[in-house]
Amino acid sequence: MNRNRQNKESVLYYVLIFVAISAGVAIFGLFPGRRGGLEYGEWISIYWPYPVLVVVILFFYKRLTSKMFKKLNKQNEEQNFVLHMSKFVKEELKFEVEDFRRLRESEKFQKALFDAYTIYQDGESNEINYDKLIQKFEPSTKEYQAVQIIIRETKILKQHND
């Protein structure tokens, strides 16, 4: 139903743009000095495609930019998630630059961080859940400690989102 409402609003938006441009062309054509010696009917018959052309260009421009920005927003959300988790890991475990470098180079940890983001966005599943995230690491490692904090913070963020 929400999608249907968006479609109605977008159709109304384009209809209003078309009407406004058509009215502008019609009013502009009323001034004889602006028509270049043409009769009003001739002038309108020459310039009638412009409102349609503007609406078509606007429609495709909005479609193209909305797809581009949707990708950018998803990347920004993921980046914000990673920064948020990094902040908590750094504060609680007092990690230094060298520790973060090791985490960044660890493929297992990067996969766990991405899986935590997936859980945050889509929820737990049989393939990806909190238990499987923590099982990948030995309890004595810094990665294990960091993943524990990431799991805790992901649960908190997920609660606030729902």
C-alpha positions as CSV (number, residue, x, y, z in Angstrom):
1,M,0.0,0.0,0.0
2,N,2.8,2.4,0.8
3,R,4.4,1.6,-2.6
4,N,1.0,2.5,-4.3
5,R,0.9,5.8,-2.5
6,Q,4.4,6.6,-3.6
7,N,3.5,5.8,-7.2
8,K,0.4,8.1,-7.0
9,E,2.5,10.9,-5.5
10,S,5.2,10.5,-8.2
11,V,2.6,10.6,-11.0
12,L,1.0,13.6,-9.5
13,Y,4.4,15.3,-9.3
14,Y,5.1,14.7,-13.0
15,V,1.6,15.8,-14.0
16,L,2.0,19.1,-12.0
17,I,5.4,19.7,-13.6
18,F,3.8,19.1,-17.1
19,V,0.9,21.4,-16.3
20,A,3.2,24.2,-15.0
21,I,5.5,24.1,-18.0
22,S,2.6,23.9,-20.4
23,A,1.0,26.9,-18.8
24,G,4.4,28.7,-19.0
25,V,4.7,27.9,-22.7
26,A,1.1,29.0,-23.4
27,I,1.5,32.3,-21.5
28,F,4.8,33.0,-23.1
29,G,3.2,32.5,-26.5
30,L,0.5,35.1,-25.8
31,F,3.1,37.9,-26.3
32,P,3.3,38.6,-30.0
33,G,6.8,40.0,-29.8
34,R,8.1,36.7,-28.4
35,R,6.6,34.5,-31.2
36,G,9.0,35.7,-34.0
37,G,6.2,36.6,-36.4
38,L,4.3,33.3,-36.0
39,E,0.6,33.0,-35.3
40,Y,-0.2,31.8,-31.8
41,G,-1.4,28.4,-33.1
42,E,1.7,27.9,-35.1
43,W,3.9,28.9,-32.2
44,I,2.2,26.4,-29.9
45,S,2.4,23.6,-32.5
46,I,6.2,24.2,-32.6
47,Y,6.7,24.4,-28.9
48,W,4.2,21.8,-27.5
49,P,6.8,19.0,-27.2
50,Y,9.0,20.9,-24.7
51,P,6.8,20.2,-21.6
52,V,6.8,16.5,-22.5
53,L,10.5,16.5,-23.1
54,V,11.3,18.2,-19.8
55,V,9.1,15.8,-17.9
56,V,10.8,12.8,-19.6
57,I,14.2,14.1,-18.9
58,L,13.3,14.9,-15.3
59,F,11.8,11.4,-14.9
60,F,15.0,9.6,-16.1
61,Y,17.2,12.0,-14.1
62,K,15.4,11.2,-10.9
63,R,15.5,7.4,-11.6
64,L,19.2,7.5,-12.3
65,T,20.2,9.6,-9.3
66,S,18.0,7.6,-6.9
67,K,19.7,4.4,-7.9
68,M,23.1,6.0,-7.5
69,F,22.4,7.4,-4.1
70,K,20.8,4.2,-2.9
71,K,24.1,2.5,-3.4
72,L,26.0,5.3,-1.7
73,N,23.6,5.3,1.3
74,K,24.1,1.5,1.8
75,Q,27.9,2.0,1.7
76,N,27.7,4.9,4.2
77,E,25.5,2.8,6.5
78,E,28.0,0.0,6.5
79,Q,30.9,2.4,7.0
80,N,29.1,4.0,10.0
81,F,28.5,0.6,11.5
82,V,32.2,-0.3,11.3
83,L,33.2,3.1,12.7
84,H,30.7,2.7,15.6
85,M,32.0,-0.8,16.4
86,S,35.7,0.4,16.2
87,K,35.0,3.1,18.7
88,F,33.5,0.7,21.2
89,V,36.3,-1.9,20.7
90,K,38.9,0.8,21.1
91,E,37.3,2.3,24.3
92,E,36.7,-1.0,26.0
93,L,39.8,-3.0,25.1
94,K,42.2,-0.1,24.9
95,F,43.3,-1.3,21.5
96,E,46.3,0.5,19.9
97,V,46.9,1.1,16.2
98,E,48.8,-2.1,15.8
99,D,45.9,-4.1,17.3
100,F,43.5,-2.6,14.7
101,R,45.9,-3.3,11.9
102,R,45.9,-7.0,12.9
103,L,42.1,-7.0,13.0
104,R,42.0,-5.3,9.6
105,E,44.3,-7.9,8.1
106,S,42.4,-10.8,9.6
107,E,40.0,-12.2,7.1
108,K,38.1,-14.2,9.7
109,F,37.5,-11.0,11.7
110,Q,36.5,-9.0,8.6
111,K,34.0,-11.7,7.7
112,A,32.7,-11.7,11.3
113,L,32.3,-7.9,11.1
114,F,30.5,-8.1,7.8
115,D,28.3,-10.9,9.2
116,A,27.5,-8.7,12.2
117,Y,26.4,-5.9,9.9
118,T,24.2,-8.4,7.9
119,I,22.6,-9.5,11.2
120,Y,22.1,-5.8,12.1
121,Q,20.3,-5.2,8.8
122,D,18.5,-8.4,8.1
123,G,18.4,-10.3,11.5
124,E,19.8,-13.7,12.4
125,S,19.4,-16.7,10.1
126,N,20.5,-20.3,10.1
127,E,23.6,-19.4,8.2
128,I,24.5,-16.2,10.1
129,N,23.9,-15.8,13.8
130,Y,25.7,-14.6,16.9
131,D,26.8,-18.0,18.0
132,K,28.5,-18.8,14.7
133,L,30.2,-15.4,14.8
134,I,31.9,-16.1,18.1
135,Q,32.7,-19.8,17.4
136,K,35.2,-18.8,14.7
137,F,37.7,-17.5,17.3
138,E,39.8,-18.9,20.2
139,P,38.7,-17.4,23.5
140,S,42.2,-16.2,24.4
141,T,42.6,-14.0,21.3
142,K,42.0,-10.3,20.9
143,E,39.7,-11.0,18.0
144,Y,37.5,-13.0,20.3
145,Q,37.2,-10.1,22.7
146,A,36.5,-7.7,19.9
147,V,33.8,-9.9,18.4
148,Q,32.1,-10.2,21.8
149,I,31.8,-6.4,22.0
150,I,30.6,-6.2,18.4
151,I,27.9,-8.8,19.1
152,R,26.8,-6.9,22.2
153,E,26.7,-3.6,20.4
154,T,24.9,-5.1,17.4
155,K,22.2,-6.5,19.7
156,I,21.8,-3.0,21.3
157,L,21.7,-1.3,17.9
158,K,19.2,-3.8,16.6
159,Q,17.0,-3.3,19.7
160,H,17.0,0.5,19.1
161,N,16.2,0.0,15.4
162,D,13.2,-2.3,16.0
